[in-house]
Amino acid sequence: MTQEVIVIRTGSANLASIQAGLRRAGAAPVLTESPSAVEQADHVMLPGVGTLGQTKQILDQTGLTSVIQTRVREGRPLCAVCVGLHLLFEGSEESPQVPGLHVVPGFIRRFPEEVRVPQFGWNRVEAPPGVMYLESGEYYFANSYRLVEAPPGYMSALGEHGGHFVAAFERAGLLACQFHPELSGAVGTRVLRRWLTLSEAKVC
């Protein structure tokens, strides 16, 4: 049976690409702003393109903030992409007055001025041994801000753009990607497929 994935409408994501990427991975995406749908779902995707401030405002207005926080703290399957990853942290230099979801320790910072910003295109990602969802390979990025230090207690894959940065990390049912798996060809599809299948046992 096709795995249903609830995709949160953040108002700042290429939802057509997200849905197409999930379908390639064998999922049936369903768009929603409903807190009850997110709370009850087996698998949830938190996408984002744009600013953290705008996206967080939508989550607050729709009542989704606390639902997502609870889901992450319980280790239930959630995939956060790009700005979705940024939202998990305490905050970001992009929107310094806006608090993040504060479910993962750390702060998002802008790339240094001496490198191209935003980072657009393909970049190498190195995943450590023992990861469950991630793998080393070339992934597609579109970001001006990044996480510099790997969050403690998570398995983190690293990229290089003006120094090391965290390209993705995982723990329990959480998969957080700075890159766009839905735009990263076969390797991105494999990552999503593993999250869909291997995280099922962690559903509360």
N, CA, C and O of each residue as an XYZ file, in Angstrom:
816
protein
N       0.840     -1.193      0.000
C       0.000      0.000      0.000
C       0.883      1.253      0.000
O       1.895      1.293      0.700
N       0.512      2.261     -0.770
C       1.280      3.501     -0.850
C       1.226      4.241      0.475
O       0.159      4.390      1.070
N       2.376      4.701      0.929
C       2.481      5.409      2.203
C       2.026      6.852      2.056
O       2.587      7.596      1.252
N       1.016      7.259      2.819
C       0.551      8.646      2.795
C       1.505      9.525      3.594
O       1.952      9.150      4.678
N       1.807     10.686      3.052
C       2.645     11.668      3.729
C       1.901     12.997      3.766
O       1.511     13.532      2.729
N       1.711     13.516      4.961
C       1.102     14.826      5.123
C       2.161     15.893      4.867
O       3.200     15.910      5.528
N       1.901     16.783      3.910
C       2.820     17.876      3.576
C       2.220     19.168      4.109
O       1.121     19.555      3.710
N       2.925     19.829      4.997
C       2.419     21.052      5.611
C       2.517     22.214      4.632
O       3.575     22.464      4.056
N       1.415     22.915      4.450
C       1.414     24.129      3.625
C       2.064     25.258      4.431
O       1.443     25.819      5.334
N       3.287     25.577      4.106
C       3.984     26.644      4.814
C       3.863     27.994      4.111
O       4.250     29.021      4.668
N       3.335     27.995      2.905
C       3.222     29.238      2.149
C       4.514     29.661      1.500
O       4.572     30.712      0.860
N       5.568     28.853      1.653
C       6.875     29.255      1.113
C       7.656     28.044      0.634
O       8.807     27.839      1.018
N       7.021     27.251     -0.205
C       7.710     26.067     -0.716
C       7.207     25.744     -2.115
O       6.083     26.088     -2.480
N       8.057     25.077     -2.897
C       7.647     24.600     -4.210
C       6.921     23.277     -4.012
O       7.520     22.206     -4.104
N       5.640     23.365     -3.743
C       4.882     22.175     -3.377
C       4.759     21.187     -4.524
O       4.637     19.985     -4.289
N       4.790     21.669     -5.761
C       4.714     20.752     -6.906
C       5.939     19.840     -6.929
O       5.816     18.638     -7.160
N       7.119     20.413     -6.689
C       8.347     19.604     -6.664
C       8.354     18.649     -5.476
O       8.759     17.494     -5.606
N       7.910     19.126     -4.326
C       7.847     18.285     -3.127
C       6.941     17.086     -3.372
O       7.308     15.952     -3.065
N       5.768     17.335     -3.921
C       4.826     16.240     -4.166
C       5.368     15.259     -5.196
O       5.224     14.046     -5.038
N       5.993     15.783     -6.255
C       6.565     14.904     -7.279
C       7.682     14.048     -6.693
O       7.777     12.860     -6.998
N       8.529     14.646     -5.850
C       9.611     13.892     -5.229
C       9.108     12.796     -4.316
O       9.664     11.697     -4.299
N       8.066     13.078     -3.560
C       7.485     12.059     -2.683
C       6.854     10.931     -3.494
O       6.961      9.762     -3.124
N       6.205     11.278     -4.588
C       5.601     10.223     -5.429
C       6.674      9.321     -6.017
O       6.483      8.108     -6.097
N       7.808      9.898     -6.433
C       8.899      9.064     -6.952
C       9.427      8.108     -5.881
O       9.906      7.016     -6.189
N       9.334      8.529     -4.639
C       9.796      7.682     -3.539
C       8.745      6.667     -3.102
O       8.987      5.868     -2.197
N       7.571      6.698     -3.748
C       6.535      5.719     -3.445
C       5.500      6.181     -2.457
O       4.778      5.359     -1.892
N       5.404      7.503     -2.226
C       4.456      8.041     -1.256
C       3.279      8.707     -1.950
O       3.322      9.014     -3.142
N       2.226      8.923     -1.169
C       1.047      9.655     -1.622
C       0.967     10.941     -0.812
O       0.488     10.909      0.322
N       1.422     12.086     -1.355
C       1.418     13.337     -0.589
C       0.023     13.934     -0.456
O      -0.777     13.882     -1.391
N      -0.261     14.500      0.712
C      -1.528     15.170      0.988
C      -1.208     16.518      1.621
O      -0.588     16.566      2.683
N      -1.621     17.613      0.989
C      -1.346     18.955      1.499
C      -2.348     19.336      2.578
O      -3.536     19.032      2.467
N      -1.863     20.008      3.630
C      -2.773     20.400      4.697
C      -2.202     21.537      5.520
O      -0.990     21.753      5.546
N      -3.086     22.266      6.194
C      -2.731     23.216      7.240
C      -3.387     22.803      8.553
O      -3.391     23.573      9.514
N      -3.937     21.601      8.598
C      -4.714     21.148      9.742
C      -3.821     20.587     10.849
O      -3.098     19.619     10.613
N      -3.852     21.172     12.054
C      -3.076     20.608     13.158
C      -3.469     19.171     13.493
O      -2.603     18.357     13.817
N      -4.749     18.850     13.422
C      -5.176     17.487     13.753
C      -4.655     16.484     12.736
O      -4.299     15.365     13.105
N      -4.604     16.863     11.455
C      -4.075     15.962     10.429
C      -2.589     15.710     10.656
O      -2.123     14.580     10.507
N      -1.843     16.755     11.016
C      -0.410     16.608     11.285
C      -0.187     15.768     12.538
O       0.726     14.944     12.586
N      -1.009     15.978     13.531
C      -0.876     15.230     14.784
C      -1.125     13.735     14.587
O      -0.447     12.908     15.197
N      -2.087     13.386     13.743
C      -2.498     12.002     13.575
C      -1.709     11.255     12.501
O      -1.756     10.025     12.449
N      -0.987     11.975     11.644
C      -0.327     11.354     10.497
C       0.824     10.451     10.919
O       1.479     10.688     11.933
N       1.059      9.406     10.119
C       2.234      8.561     10.315
C       3.504      9.286      9.889
O       4.511      9.241     10.595
N       3.465      9.960      8.729
C       4.626     10.656      8.190
C       4.241     12.084      7.807
O       3.183     12.319      7.223
N       5.113     13.026      8.143
C       4.857     14.441      7.891
C       6.096     15.058      7.252
O       7.222     14.754      7.646
N       5.881     15.934      6.255
C       6.975     16.706      5.671
C       6.758     18.175      5.960
O       5.667     18.706      5.754
N       7.824     18.842      6.447
C       7.822     20.278      6.705
C       8.767     20.936      5.705
O       9.969     21.021      5.957
N       8.241     21.402      4.573
C       9.104     22.028      3.559
C       9.242     23.520      3.827
O       8.604     24.058      4.733
N      10.072     24.181      3.040
C      10.178     25.625      3.160
C      11.138     26.197      2.151
O      12.233     25.672      1.951
N      10.726     27.274      1.517
C      11.595     28.083      0.666
C      11.208     29.520      0.953
O      10.022     29.850      0.963
N      12.191     30.384      1.187
C      11.858     31.755      1.559
C      12.488     32.086      2.885
O      13.610     31.659      3.157
N      11.789     32.845      3.731
C      12.363     33.285      4.993
C      11.772     32.507      6.162
O      10.617     32.080      6.136
N      12.597     32.340      7.184
C      12.128     31.666      8.399
C      10.999     32.453      9.045
O      10.029     31.866      9.525
N      11.118     33.786      9.062
C      10.098     34.606      9.711
C       8.712     34.419      9.112
O       7.732     34.258      9.839
N       8.631     34.439      7.794
C       7.339     34.272      7.124
C       6.758     32.889      7.381
O       5.561     32.745      7.632
N       7.611     31.875      7.315
C       7.145     30.505      7.499
C       6.689     30.269      8.933
O       5.646     29.654      9.157
N       7.458     30.750      9.904
C       7.081     30.584     11.309
C       5.768     31.288     11.614
O       4.961     30.784     12.395
N       5.545     32.446     11.007
C       4.290     33.161     11.211
C       3.092     32.326     10.774
O       2.062     32.315     11.448
N       3.223     31.632      9.656
C       2.136     30.777      9.170
C       1.901     29.619     10.134
O       0.754     29.280     10.424
N       2.967     29.016     10.627
C       2.807     27.914     11.584
C       2.117     28.391     12.853
O       1.273     27.684     13.404
N       2.470     29.582     13.320
C       1.830     30.130     14.516
C       0.346     30.404     14.267
O      -0.502     30.088     15.101
N       0.045     30.993     13.114
C      -1.331     31.361     12.806
C      -2.241     30.154     12.629
O      -3.426     30.214     12.956
N      -1.695     29.064     12.115
C      -2.506     27.869     11.862
C      -2.527     26.904     13.041
O      -3.188     25.867     12.974
N      -1.811     27.226     14.125
C      -1.797     26.358     15.290
C      -0.913     25.146     15.144
O      -1.063     24.174     15.884
N       0.017     25.189     14.189
C       0.857     24.025     13.916
C       2.148     24.000     14.735
O       2.796     22.958     14.832
N       2.523     25.122     15.315
C       3.810     25.197     16.005
C       3.939     24.145     17.099
O       4.900     23.376     17.107
N       2.994     24.105     18.011
C       3.086     23.164     19.129
C       2.951     21.723     18.667
O       3.556     20.827     19.256
N       2.168     21.487     17.621
C       1.985     20.133     17.098
C       3.302     19.593     16.543
O       3.659     18.442     16.791
N       4.023     20.428     15.789
C       5.310     20.012     15.229
C       6.328     19.806     16.347
O       7.088     18.838     16.326
N       6.345     20.706     17.312
C       7.275     20.554     18.438
C       7.068     19.221     19.151
O       8.031     18.515     19.449
N       5.823     18.883     19.420
C       5.524     17.617     20.096
C       5.946     16.431     19.255
O       6.492     15.457     19.773
N       5.697     16.510     17.976
C       6.030     15.411     17.066
C       7.537     15.135     17.063
O       7.961     13.982     17.130
N       8.338     16.195     16.986
C       9.787     16.019     16.974
C      10.267     15.463     18.309
O      11.097     14.554     18.337
N       9.760     15.991     19.401
C      10.197     15.546     20.721
C       9.837     14.081     20.977
O      10.518     13.397     21.741
N       8.786     13.610     20.350
C       8.386     12.211     20.502
C       9.099     11.284     19.531
O       8.942     10.066     19.611
N       9.880     11.842     18.615
C      10.610     11.013     17.650
C       9.742     10.445     16.559
O      10.123      9.461     15.925
N       8.583     11.035     16.318
C       7.685     10.534     15.278
C       8.157     11.025     13.910
O       8.758     12.096     13.824
N       7.899     10.265     12.835
C       8.465     10.588     11.523
C       8.103     11.977     11.003
O       6.934     12.308     10.803
N       9.148     12.774     10.791
C       9.014     14.094     10.195
C      10.250     14.366      9.362
O      11.372     14.150      9.821
N      10.052     14.838      8.145
C      11.136     15.238      7.254
C      11.056     16.748      7.063
O      10.054     17.263      6.566
N      12.112     17.458      7.457
C      12.170     18.914      7.340
C      13.182     19.280      6.263
O      14.309     18.784      6.271
N      12.780     20.154      5.328
C      13.619     20.479      4.171
C      13.893     21.974      4.114
O      12.968     22.780      4.222
N      15.149     22.347      3.947
C      15.609     23.715      3.725
C      15.179     24.624      4.890
O      15.682     24.453      6.000
N      14.278     25.572      4.673
C      13.811     26.419      5.766
C      13.115     25.573      6.837
O      13.096     25.948      8.009
N      12.551     24.445      6.439
C      11.983     23.526      7.415
C      13.022     23.069      8.419
O      12.726     22.950      9.608
N      14.254     22.808      7.948
C      15.357     22.473      8.854
C      15.671     23.650      9.764
O      15.836     23.465     10.969
N      15.755     24.853      9.215
C      16.070     26.039     10.015
C      15.068     26.229     11.148
O      15.440     26.624     12.252
N      13.813     25.951     10.876
C      12.764     26.155     11.868
C      12.945     25.303     13.117
O      12.462     25.674     14.188
N      13.631     24.171     13.002
C      13.787     23.269     14.137
C      14.647     23.879     15.239
O      14.585     23.429     16.383
N      15.448     24.895     14.919
C      16.452     25.420     15.838
C      15.926     26.606     16.640
O      14.757     26.979     16.548
N      16.828     27.184     17.430
C      16.440     28.275     18.314
C      16.117     29.550     17.549
O      15.272     30.337     17.976
N      16.790     29.755     16.415
C      16.555     30.949     15.629
C      17.534     31.024     14.481
O      18.310     30.097     14.246
N      17.490     32.154     13.754
C      18.313     32.315     12.562
C      18.692     33.772     12.377
O      17.917     34.669     12.708
N      19.888     34.007     11.847
C      20.295     35.366     11.505
C      19.408     35.964     10.421
O      19.365     37.184     10.261
N      18.707     35.129      9.683
C      17.811     35.620      8.637
C      16.649     36.408      9.231
O      16.261     37.439      8.682
N      16.092     35.944     10.335
C      14.967     36.603     11.005
C      15.282     36.623     12.505
O      14.683     35.870     13.272
N      16.220     37.483     12.928
C      16.753     37.395     14.286
C      15.729     37.643     15.391
O      15.943     37.216     16.526
N      14.633     38.316     15.093
C      13.631     38.594     16.120
C      12.580     37.491     16.235
O      11.702     37.554     17.095
N      12.670     36.481     15.369
C      11.654     35.424     15.332
C      12.227     34.150     15.939
O      13.233     33.635     15.449
N      11.611     33.634     16.992
C      12.121     32.388     17.567
C      11.766     31.192     16.695
O      10.688     31.136     16.103
N      12.687     30.238     16.624
C      12.391     28.997     15.927
C      11.554     28.078     16.806
O      11.026     28.493     17.837
N      11.444     26.832     16.383
C      10.673     25.856     17.148
C      11.415     25.377     18.385
O      10.798     24.870     19.322
N      12.727     25.531     18.397
C      13.540     25.255     19.580
C      13.449     23.790     20.019
O      13.437     23.490     21.213
N      13.385     22.889     19.044
C      13.359     21.457     19.369
C      14.712     20.783     19.127
O      14.924     19.641     19.538
N      15.623     21.493     18.461
C      16.998     21.032     18.270
C      17.901     22.192     18.684
O      17.653     23.326     18.275
N      18.955     21.942     19.495
C      19.819     23.043     19.931
C      20.692     23.570     18.798
O      21.228     22.796     18.005
N      20.830     24.887     18.728
C      21.677     25.481     17.709
C      21.058     26.721     17.105
O      19.909     27.056     17.397
N      21.818     27.406     16.259
C      21.400     28.670     15.647
C      21.864     28.682     14.202
O      22.981     28.259     13.904
N      21.028     29.158     13.312
C      21.312     29.189     11.872
C      22.009     30.512     11.515
O      21.562     31.591     11.906
N      23.108     30.401     10.769
C      23.878     31.601     10.424
C      24.092     31.717      8.915
O      24.042     30.728      8.184
N      24.329     32.938      8.475
C      24.549     33.204      7.052
C      25.926     32.697      6.634
O      26.868     32.685      7.426
N      26.022     32.277      5.362
C      27.327     31.931      4.808
C      28.248     33.151      4.853
O      27.769     34.284      4.803
N      29.562     32.937      4.948
C      30.492     34.075      4.957
C      30.455     34.836      3.632
O      30.113     34.283      2.587
N      30.811     36.102      3.702
C      30.712     36.995      2.549
C      31.620     36.585      1.400
O      31.342     36.926      0.250
N      32.705     35.858      1.685
C      33.667     35.543      0.628
C      33.225     34.420     -0.301
O      33.912     34.135     -1.282
N      32.098     33.777     -0.019
C      31.603     32.727     -0.912
C      30.308     33.183     -1.573
O      29.654     34.123     -1.122
N      29.964     32.506     -2.633
C      28.743     32.849     -3.361
C      27.520     32.609     -2.477
O      27.359     31.537     -1.893
N      26.666     33.620     -2.391
C      25.438     33.520     -1.623
C      24.310     34.077     -2.487
O      24.434     35.188     -3.003
N      23.228     33.347     -2.658
C      22.978     32.021     -2.097
C      23.795     30.928     -2.789
O      24.316     31.107     -3.890
N      23.884     29.791     -2.095
C      24.464     28.585     -2.689
C      23.391     27.949     -3.566
O      22.394     27.428     -3.065
N      23.603     27.995     -4.863
C      22.649     27.394     -5.801
C      23.350     26.282     -6.561
O      24.422     26.490     -7.130
N      22.742     25.098     -6.569
C      23.262     24.033     -7.403
C      23.706     22.823     -6.603
O      23.337     22.646     -5.442
N      24.509     21.998     -7.255
C      24.903     20.713     -6.701
C      26.150     20.833     -5.840
O      27.069     21.588     -6.156
N      26.168     20.081     -4.752
C      27.315     20.086     -3.856
C      27.455     18.702     -3.236
O      26.477     17.977     -3.052
N      28.693     18.360     -2.921
C      28.988     17.049     -2.341
C      28.611     17.003     -0.866
O      28.886     17.939     -0.115
N      27.984     15.913     -0.461
C      27.619     15.675      0.932
C      28.264     14.368      1.376
O      28.200     13.359      0.673
N      28.885     14.400      2.553
C      29.524     13.214      3.115
C      28.755     12.771      4.355
O      28.658     13.506      5.337
N      28.215     11.566      4.295
C      27.461     11.000      5.415
C      28.348     10.047      6.206
O      29.141      9.319      5.609
N      28.239     10.030      7.518
C      29.091      9.156      8.327
C      28.588      7.719      8.317
O      27.437      7.477      7.953
N      29.418      6.768      8.705
C      28.956      5.380      8.842
C      27.842      5.293      9.894
O      27.842      6.022     10.886
N      26.908      4.393      9.652
C      25.869      4.141     10.636
C      24.599      4.936     10.467
O      23.666      4.773     11.253
N      24.531      5.815      9.436
C      23.291      6.554      9.219
C      22.204      5.606      8.721
O      22.489      4.575      8.112
N      20.956      5.975      8.991
C      19.837      5.136      8.603
C      19.195      5.603      7.292
O      18.807      4.781      6.463
N      19.086      6.910      7.107
C      18.401      7.456      5.927
C      19.365      8.063      4.908
O      19.152      7.927      3.704
N      20.393      8.712      5.360
C      21.277      9.501      4.498
C      22.318      8.634      3.803
O      22.556      7.492      4.194
N      22.935      9.194      2.763
C      24.079      8.580      2.094
C      24.923      9.674      1.469
O      24.423     10.759      1.176
N      26.190      9.395      1.268
C      27.083     10.341      0.618
C      26.715     10.471     -0.859
O      26.264      9.505     -1.476
N      26.906     11.665     -1.426
C      26.599     11.875     -2.831
C      26.463     13.344     -3.155
O      26.761     14.204     -2.326
N      26.015     13.628     -4.359
C      25.798     14.992     -4.835
C      24.331     15.354     -4.682
O      23.450     14.635     -5.154
N      24.074     16.490     -4.010
C      22.706     16.928     -3.739
C      22.514     18.366     -4.203
O      23.476     19.115     -4.376
N      21.250     18.736     -4.401
C      20.937     20.082     -4.879
C      20.590     20.999     -3.705
O      19.771     20.666     -2.849
N      21.250     22.178     -3.695
C      21.059     23.151     -2.622
C      20.542     24.480     -3.186
O      20.792     24.812     -4.345
N      19.823     25.229     -2.354
C      19.429     26.604     -2.650
C      19.281     27.314     -1.306
O      18.182     27.395     -0.757
N      20.399     27.828     -0.777
C      20.340     28.406      0.567
C      21.401     29.479      0.770
O      22.496     29.417      0.212
N      21.041     30.467      1.587
C      21.957     31.530      1.981
C      22.396     31.385      3.439
O      23.353     32.027      3.873
N      21.701     30.549      4.179
C      21.964     30.361      5.599
C      22.195     28.875      5.853
O      21.718     28.017      5.110
N      22.950     28.590      6.936
C      23.286     27.196      7.184
C      23.588     26.978      8.657
O      23.805     27.928      9.410
N      23.600     25.717      9.052
C      23.991     25.314     10.393
C      25.473     24.962     10.360
O      25.891     24.126      9.559
N      26.272     25.587     11.216
C      27.717     25.375     11.195
C      28.105     24.148     12.011
O      28.907     23.332     11.557
N      27.544     24.011     13.208
C      27.940     22.936     14.113
C      26.875     21.849     14.154
O      25.686     22.141     14.278
N      27.304     20.598     14.050
C      26.367     19.477     14.101
C      25.683     19.436     15.460
O      26.354     19.571     16.484
N      24.365     19.252     15.499
C      23.670     19.205     16.781
C      24.046     17.946     17.563
O      24.116     16.865     16.977
N      24.288     18.058     18.854
C      24.685     16.882     19.640
C      23.568     15.846     19.697
O      22.391     16.175     19.840
N      23.981     14.571     19.578
C      23.016     13.490     19.670
C      22.393     13.092     18.351
O      21.564     12.182     18.314
N      22.775     13.756     17.254
C      22.232     13.460     15.932
C      23.350     12.960     15.023
O      24.509     13.335     15.196
N      23.002     12.115     14.055
C      23.926     11.714     13.000
C      23.866     12.788     11.912
O      22.799     13.044     11.353
N      24.998     13.413     11.612
C      25.004     14.550     10.696
C      25.886     14.302      9.488
O      26.991     13.774      9.611
N      25.389     14.689      8.314
C      26.159     14.666      7.076
C      26.619     16.093      6.779
O      25.882     17.049      7.022
N      27.843     16.236      6.252
C      28.438     17.557      6.080
C      28.666     17.906      4.620
O      28.904     17.035      3.784
N      28.588     19.197      4.331
C      28.959     19.742      3.040
C      30.027     20.801      3.230
O      30.407     21.106      4.361
N      30.518     21.369      2.123
C      31.581     22.367      2.161
C      31.187     23.539      1.270
O      31.012     23.384      0.061
N      31.050     24.711      1.882
C      30.796     25.948      1.131
C      31.205     27.091      2.060
O      30.437     27.489      2.935
N      32.406     27.613      1.868
C      32.927     28.580      2.818
C      33.211     27.953      4.166
O      33.058     28.606      5.199
N      33.624     26.693      4.172
C      33.828     25.919      5.392
C      32.776     24.838      5.522
O      31.815     24.805      4.754
N      32.952     23.963      6.481
C      32.000     22.889      6.683
C      30.643     23.441      7.141
O      30.578     24.421      7.884
N      29.586     22.808      6.693
C      28.252     23.103      7.205
C      27.465     21.803      7.263
O      27.827     20.825      6.610
N      26.398     21.790      8.037
C      25.580     20.593      8.202
C      24.592     20.517      7.036
O      23.689     21.345      6.916
N      24.780     19.516      6.188
C      23.913     19.341      5.023
C      22.620     18.608      5.370
O      21.594     18.793      4.714
N      22.681     17.772      6.411
C      21.503     17.013      6.836
C      21.823     16.331      8.157
O      22.989     16.128      8.495
N      20.784     15.980      8.897
C      20.991     15.198     10.112
C      19.752     14.351     10.377
O      18.675     14.610      9.838
N      19.926     13.340     11.213
C      18.836     12.409     11.471
C      18.920     11.855     12.884
O      20.004     11.764     13.460
N      17.778     11.487     13.437
C      17.688     10.745     14.689
C      16.252     10.267     14.844
O      15.308     11.024     14.619
N      16.094      9.001     15.230
C      14.751      8.408     15.374
C      13.960      8.663     14.093
O      14.439      8.326     13.010
N      12.776      9.242     14.180
C      11.966      9.462     12.990
C      12.249     10.761     12.270
O      11.629     11.038     11.243
N      13.178     11.578     12.783
C      13.454     12.884     12.195
C      14.543     12.813     11.140
O      15.630     12.291     11.389
N      14.246     13.341      9.964
C      15.215     13.555      8.895
C      15.151     15.026      8.520
O      14.100     15.512      8.103
N      16.258     15.739      8.662
C      16.295     17.166      8.347
C      17.354     17.411      7.289
O      18.517     17.058      7.483
N      16.965     18.016      6.166
C      17.840     18.189      5.002
C      17.961     19.662      4.637
O      16.957     20.323      4.372
N      19.194     20.180      4.623
C      19.416     21.501      4.065
C      19.294     21.454      2.545
O      18.808     22.405      1.935
N      19.724     20.374      1.938
C      19.539     20.182      0.499
C      18.081     19.849      0.205
O      17.284     19.616      1.114
N      17.753     19.832     -1.070
C      16.393     19.493     -1.507
C      16.392     18.064     -2.053
O      16.797     17.849     -3.196
N      15.952     17.095     -1.271
C      15.948     15.713     -1.770
C      15.043     15.545     -2.979
O      15.305     14.710     -3.845
N      13.983     16.333     -3.039
C      13.038     16.216     -4.150
C      13.630     16.704     -5.466
O      13.072     16.422     -6.527
N      14.763     17.439     -5.424
C      15.435     17.951     -6.619
C      16.796     17.301     -6.840
O      17.556     17.727     -7.710
N      17.104     16.270     -6.054
C      18.449     15.696     -6.059
C      18.535     14.355     -6.773
O      19.408     13.543     -6.465
N      17.640     14.117     -7.721
C      17.738     12.924     -8.544
C      17.590     11.636     -7.759
O      16.869     11.577     -6.764
N      18.288     10.597     -8.225
C      18.131      9.255     -7.663
C      18.575      9.189     -6.206
O      17.956      8.489     -5.405
N      19.648      9.914     -5.849
C      20.129      9.848     -4.471
C      19.110     10.470     -3.518
O      18.901      9.961     -2.417
N      18.482     11.557     -3.931
C      17.445     12.169     -3.105
C      16.237     11.274     -2.945
O      15.644     11.204     -1.868
N      15.871     10.590     -4.016
C      14.740      9.655     -3.954
C      15.046      8.506     -2.995
O      14.174      8.081     -2.238
N      16.265      8.009     -3.023
C      16.628      6.919     -2.110
C      16.548      7.362     -0.653
O      16.084      6.612      0.206
N      17.003      8.589     -0.381
C      16.936      9.110      0.987
C      15.488      9.189      1.457
O      15.170      8.753      2.563
N      14.622      9.735      0.634
C      13.204      9.827      0.998
C      12.586      8.446      1.169
O      11.793      8.226      2.085
N      12.945      7.521      0.296
C      12.370      6.173      0.370
C      12.788      5.467      1.663
O      11.982      4.776      2.288
N      14.050      5.645      2.060
C      14.488      5.035      3.313
C      13.779      5.651      4.515
O      13.421      4.951      5.462
N      13.579      6.967      4.467
C      12.848      7.606      5.560
C      11.427      7.068      5.634
O      10.918      6.818      6.726
N      10.790      6.890      4.503
C       9.419      6.375      4.470
C       9.323      4.962      5.025
O       8.392      4.646      5.765
N      10.265      4.126      4.677
C      10.161      2.714      5.042
C      10.785      2.410      6.397
O      10.200      1.671      7.189
N      11.972      2.969      6.680
C      12.669      2.631      7.899
C      12.129      3.363      9.123
O      12.317      2.905     10.250
N      11.465      4.488      8.914
C      10.939      5.230     10.062
C       9.584      4.738     10.502
O       9.063      5.201     11.517
N       8.990      3.799      9.759
C       7.651      3.327     10.097
C       7.624      2.683     11.488
O       6.639      2.811     12.216
N       8.702      1.996     11.849
C       8.731      1.299     13.138
C       8.785      2.276     14.302
O       8.592      1.870     15.448
N       9.044      3.568     14.036
C       9.170      4.554     15.103
C       7.905      5.364     15.289
O       7.898      6.304     16.083
N       6.838      5.035     14.587
C       5.584      5.744     14.754
C       5.011      5.437     16.132
O       4.896      4.273     16.515
N       4.650      6.490     16.883
C       4.095      6.276     18.224
C       2.603      5.904     18.122
O       1.951      5.684     19.143
